[in-house]
Amino acid sequence: MITQSKGYIELVQYLTEHLDVFTQPDPDAPEGALTVRECFEEQLAESVMQINQQHSLDETARLEVVREADAILYDLEEVLSSVLDKRPSPTQEAFIVEFVGLVKNLFDSKIMS
């Protein structure tokens, strides 16, 4: 659906260009705060639910969206493996929200076309 698209490839390039965002750990992150992995998982899950609610998708299309989200999470794990279990800083959280929002935009564009 989107993971083989030019837009997704550009989005992964955008992530790699901004890896420096994830090189600064937040020593003041509260204990029990979500990890970088959990933040991505939570944001992607929310986006998948929004996509499925906003569009009249049949079961096959919904499952495809979920499979694509899993593939995206796998790609994120590959690129960010060294920081996935660390607590994100506010800057990292903002980047995660922005990145997942861009992923959702790709899904919305694909579904609407």
N, C-alpha and C positions, 0 to 999 in steps of 0.2 A: 504494500500500500504506500508507505512513505519512506521506509528505511532504504529503499533502492533509488530514491529520487535525488535529483540535483539539490533540492532545497535541504534535504537531510544531510547530505554530504557537506554542504556549506555550513550547516549548523554544527556539525562535528568539528569542522575547521575553526569555527568561531570558538568552540569550547577549548580546543588546543591552543588557540591564540591567547586565551585568557586563563591558562593554567596557573599563572602567577597568583591569581586570586586565591588559589588553594594552597599556596606555599606558606602562608602565614597562619599558624594555628592560633586559636583563641584561648589563652591560658585562663581567662576568666569565665569560660563557658560553665554554666551551672551543672553540677552533678545531676545526672538523670536526663539531661537535655538530649535531644535526638542526635544521632550521628549523621554525617554527610550522606551515607547510604540511606538511612531512614528518612531523611529530608527528601531526597530524590524519590524514594518509594512512595512516600505520602503525597507529594505533589503530583507524581504521575498517576497514582490511583484516583486522586480527586479529578484530574483532567479526564481520565478515561470515563469516570462516572458522568461528568458534565457532557462529554461528547455523546455518550449513549442516551442521555436525557434530552439533549438539544436537537438531535437528529433522529428521524424515523428510520432506524436501522433494523434490518432483519437479524436473526440470530447469527447467521454466517458472518455478516459484516461486523457485528459486535465482537465475535470471537477473533476476527482478524485484527480488530483494534487492540484487543488484549494481547494477542501474540506479538504485534508490533511493539506495544509498550514493554513487553518482556525483552524483546530484542534490543530496544533502546536502553533499558536498564543494564543489559549485558554489556553493551558498548560503553556505557558510563563506568561500569565496574572495571573494564579493561583500561580505560584512560585514567581513571582516578583511583586505581587500586591502592596506592600508598596513603591515601587520606580518607578512605571510606569509613573507617571506624573511629575517626576523630570527630570531636564536637565542632560544628561550623561556627565561624564568626558571623556577626550580623552582615558583613559584606558578602560572605559566602552564601548565606541564606538568601540574600537579595538576588545573587547571581542564579541560584538554583530556581527560585521563583520565576525569574526572567527567562531562563533557558527552557523550563518546562512550559511556560506560556508560549514560547516560540514553537515548541513541539506541538502544542495544542493547535496553534494557528495552521501548521502544516496539515494536521488531520482535518481540521475544518475546511481548509481549501480543497483538499483531495475529495472529501465527501461531497462538497457542494458542486464540484465540477462534473 
